Amino acid sequence: MRRDDGYELSTDPTRIDVDRVHHWLSTDAYWAIGRPRDVLARAIAGSTAFGVYRPTDGAQVAFARAVTDGATFAWLCDVYVDRAERGHGLGAWMVGSVRDELATRGVRRILLATLDAHGVYAGLGFTALSDPVRWMEYDRRGVNPVTGNDREPSAPLTVTE
């Protein structure tokens, strides 16, 4: 997908500049400060990743990912536009494109969380939860996780008594 000014959006995972995205998120994104590169790489592998690329040199200038079943639900996260590229509507264009791409798959509900971009998302049709009493979360951020490090992450988990 290409804008009139030449910026291109792609879901091709081979085009994601993982080092650049890791730098952005781990040093400048309040929700991901300090996130290890290997964690980001696994997150990208388990998501539909979207990259925006500059027309002049093809460098990646924005990123977002959707964690989705590809049919009914998605969580939009890690939305980031390079500071040098902000102010040109790239973030709104990218998120609108993500929303529209997910809709073509039948996804009817997309959730996201933000501290400071409510206006951008509202302009794209996102609203506050209509029934926050119904929604719950399990939040283990800040707690050392039990990870099952004795097995490969992709191996099936079997629990026995």
ChimeraX attribute file (.defattr): number of C-alpha atoms within 10 A of each C-alpha:
attribute: neighborCount
match mode: 1-to-1
recipient: residues
	/A:1	10
	/A:2	12
	/A:3	11
	/A:4	6
	/A:5	8
	/A:6	13
	/A:7	17
	/A:8	18
	/A:9	22
	/A:10	17
	/A:11	17
	/A:12	11
	/A:13	15
	/A:14	8
	/A:15	16
	/A:16	21
	/A:17	14
	/A:18	18
	/A:19	11
	/A:20	16
	/A:21	24
	/A:22	22
	/A:23	16
	/A:24	20
	/A:25	22
	/A:26	18
	/A:27	13
	/A:28	15
	/A:29	16
	/A:30	10
	/A:31	14
	/A:32	15
	/A:33	14
	/A:34	14
	/A:35	15
	/A:36	13
	/A:37	16
	/A:38	11
	/A:39	11
	/A:40	19
	/A:41	14
	/A:42	11
	/A:43	16
	/A:44	20
	/A:45	11
	/A:46	13
	/A:47	20
	/A:48	21
	/A:49	23
	/A:50	24
	/A:51	25
	/A:52	26
	/A:53	21
	/A:54	16
	/A:55	14
	/A:56	8
	/A:57	7
	/A:58	13
	/A:59	15
	/A:60	22
	/A:61	23
	/A:62	26
	/A:63	28
	/A:64	23
	/A:65	23
	/A:66	26
	/A:67	18
	/A:68	18
	/A:69	13
	/A:70	16
	/A:71	14
	/A:72	14
	/A:73	18
	/A:74	22
	/A:75	16
	/A:76	21
	/A:77	18
	/A:78	23
	/A:79	19
	/A:80	21
	/A:81	23
	/A:82	16
	/A:83	11
	/A:84	7
	/A:85	13
	/A:86	13
	/A:87	9
	/A:88	8
	/A:89	11
	/A:90	20
	/A:91	23
	/A:92	15
	/A:93	15
	/A:94	23
	/A:95	20
	/A:96	16
	/A:97	16
	/A:98	21
	/A:99	21
	/A:100	13
	/A:101	13
	/A:102	22
	/A:103	17
	/A:104	11
	/A:105	12
	/A:106	13
	/A:107	18
	/A:108	13
	/A:109	14
	/A:110	18
	/A:111	15
	/A:112	14
	/A:113	13
	/A:114	10
	/A:115	7
	/A:116	7
	/A:117	9
	/A:118	13
	/A:119	10
	/A:120	14
	/A:121	16
	/A:122	11
	/A:123	11
	/A:124	14
	/A:125	9
	/A:126	15
	/A:127	12
	/A:128	11
	/A:129	10
	/A:130	8
	/A:131	7
	/A:132	8
	/A:133	7
	/A:134	7
	/A:135	8
	/A:136	7
	/A:137	5
	/A:138	5
	/A:139	7
	/A:140	8
	/A:141	7
	/A:142	6
	/A:143	7
	/A:144	7
	/A:145	8
	/A:146	6
	/A:147	8
	/A:148	9
	/A:149	7
	/A:150	6
	/A:151	10
	/A:152	9
	/A:153	11
	/A:154	6
	/A:155	7
	/A:156	8
	/A:157	10
	/A:158	5
	/A:159	5
	/A:160	4
	/A:161	2
